[in-house]
Each structure stands twice: as C-alpha cells, then as structure tokens.
Amino acid sequence: MSAASEALASGVPDAVVKTAFGQTTAHVPLHAWAAAARHVHDELGCTQFDWLGVEDAGRPGAVGQRHAVLLHALHPDTKDGVLLRTELGPDDVLPSVAALWAGAAWHEREAAEMFGLVLADGEAAHLLLPDSFSGHPLRKDFVLASRVVRPWPGRLEPGEDGTSAPSRRRAAPPGVPDPSWGPRYERPEGSEEDARG
C-alpha cells in the first residue's frame, strides 16, 4: 500500500492503524463506524466507493460469534484508498454508510442476508436467496445439509474416501454436519466414480 494510503488511514479518528502483509487497515470500534466513514468521505475526500465485505472474526471455538466488516473507499483523483474495519458481536447492529456511498446499500444487504448481520435501517429484503431460505450460507457455522442429503459431486474430502492414513482423531471437513443429521452417503465397494477428480 502506498504511503499516501497509510497517511489517509492514520487520519481516521478513533482508529488504530495496523499494517500487515502490505495492507494498511484503520481499525475502528463499532460505535465510531459511521463517524469514521463520514470522515473518510467528507474530510479525506475518498468519495469513490470500492466495496464492503464481511469475514468471520471468531476466535477458535467461537466460529460465527463475531464478524469483521471491511469498507474500502478511494480518492477519485489519486486512487489512494482507505480500508476501514470494525467488528460486530452477535447482538450488535451495523450502522449504514449508504447515505455516503449509495453503492454500499447493496453490499450491506448482502452482508445481512449471507452473514446474518443486523442493519440499523431494519431488515433488508432478500437479494440473492429465495424468501423461503432459512439461514445465512456464508457463515462458517452454517451446516451444509446438502452433504447429508445427496453425495458430493466432486472428489471426497480427505478422511472420507478411506485412502488417507489413519489418525488419532477423525475430524470432519468444515461445513460437514455431525452424524446426528442422519445417515451419510456411503460409496459402494469397488466404485471408481470419483477417481478422476
């Protein structure tokens, strides 16, 4: 990231600026999210919206409990940008930045639908999933029930195909439900259905 972007990030009020792997991020507490975004837009001149995304910020053993929201905006002349980051707990509400960047409204609705974040503007209408869909499929704690209902179309995960070396503890790959979900698909003896990859 350029020195100008680092200088922009250091100009965000209430931010702790950290650089890792060449990326400078302005970490702001949730209560300062809206004010920091307004400062980035109005005072730093980053009026060009790039993207807003969400990632799981849960610590080991607490998957799906905390989520990080990231916002990237650019200065239209220099193309230097600011990356803002905040974290939400399970009961926190995300203030909207769509009044500053209209394009952020779609990203916020996607975050609400796919990650289950609660928006300050109320419940957002579905964008990508049918109204009858239950759950938030991009959360790490979302169980992929389709792995129980029908066989996986590609190669099996390590440990499921019977060719891996035995280990002390058999761990299921992420998203595979535990046995309480019902019977699992078992590959017939001598089947080479997925041997090609």
N, C-alpha and C positions, 0 to 999 in steps of 0.2 A: 504494500500500500504506500502511496506517496506521502511525502512529508506534509503536503497540504491537507490530505485527508486526516492525518494524525492531528494536525493543528485544528481542523474542524471538530474532530471528536473531543479534543481537550476543551473546546469552547462550550460544551453542553453542560448546563447547570445540574448539580446533584449527581454527576456521572463519575464513575470510576473507570478510567480508560485503561484497557489492557490490550497488549499485542501478543498474538500467538500465531505461529505459522505464517507470518507476513500479513496477518489481518488484524487491523485495529478496530476494537469494539468499545463503544461507550455503554457501559452497564448502568442502568438507572433503576431505582426502586419503582415498584408498580404505582405508588401514589404520585410519582413525578413523571410518569409516562407521557401524559397529554401535554404537560408544560414543556418537557424536553422536546417533543415532536414539534410543538409550536415554535420553540426557539430555533430548531434546525431549519424550519421552513421560513420563518419571518426574519430572524437575525442573521443566520448563516447563509441564507439565500439558496438553500437546497430545495428548490420548488419542483424539481423533476422526480416523480415517484418511480422507483425501480421495482421493489417487491416487498411483501410482508409474508413471513413464513413462521412456522411453529415446529418445535422439536421437543422430544421428551427430555426433561431435565431431571428426572428422578434418579436418585442415588440407588445403588444396588439394594435390592429388596423392596424398593418403593417405586417400581415402574408404574407409570401412569398417574402418579400423585402430583407431580409438578411438571409444568410445561414452560419452555422459554419461547418468547415471541421476539422475532427479529424484524427490524424495519430498515430498509436501505433506501436512501434518497440521495440525489445528485444535484450538484450545482450545474445549471444548464450551460454556462459558458466554459468553465474549466473542466467539467466532467469529474471533478473530485467528489467523493461521496462520504456520507456518514452512515455507519452501521450502529443502530440503537438496539439494545437488548434488555428485556425485563423478564422476570419470572412470575408465574401465577401458581398459586396453590389450588386445591380442589374447590374451595369456596370463593375464590377471587373472581372479580369482574374486570374484563378488559375494556378500558376507555377507548372510544373510537377515534381514529385520526382521519376519517373520511372527509371531514369538513376542511381539512388542509389539502389532502390529495384525494380526489374523487375516485381514482383507481384503487385506492386501498379498501373501498367498500366491498368489492368482490373478494379480495383476499381475506378480509375479516369474516365474511360469511362462510368462506371455505374453511377457515380455522374453526368456526363454531360447529359446522356440520361434520367435518372429518376428525376433529380432535375433541369436540365437546366443550370448547371454551364458551363461557358465558359473556355475551357482549352487553355493554352498558345501554345500548339502544334497544334492548329486548331481544326476543327470539327471532333469528333470521330465517327467512324462507329457504327451503331446500334449493341447492344449485345443481348438485351432481347425483344425488341419490333419490330414489322414489320416496314419497311421503311415508310409505309403509315400512321403510327400512328402520331397523332398530339397532342402535349402537353407533360407534364412531370408529370406522375402519382403519384409520391411520395411527391410532393409539397403540402403543406396544402391548398394552394389556388386553387388547381386543382379540378374542379367540376366533381362529379361522375354522368355523364349524364345517366348512366345505371339505376340510381334510378328513372329517369323520364320515360324512355322507357319501362321498364318492372318491375313487382312487385319484391320487395326484397324477396329472398328465405327463410330467417330466420325470427326470431321474429322482430316485428316492433320496431323502436326506441321509447323511452319514448316521449309521446306527440303525436305520430302518431296513436296509437291504440285506442284512445278515453277512456282509462281506468284511466288515470292519473288525479290527482286533477287539477282543473283549476288554472291558474296562471295569473299574471298581463300581462306578455308578453310571447308569444309563440315563442321560439327560435328553429330553425331547427338544427338538429344534424350536426356536421362537415361533409362537403362533399355533403350535400343535396342542390341541386340548388334552387334558388328562383323561385317563381311562373312564372316569365317571360319565363322560359324554356318550358312551355307548360303544358298540363293537367297532373295531377298526378293520379296514380293508386289508386282507392278507393276500399276498401274491401266491398264486398256485405253484406247487412244486414243479421245477423244471421250466418255469416261464422265463423267456428271454425278452419279454415285451419292451422293457426299458433299457436293455443293454446298450442300445445305440446312443443314448444320451438324450 
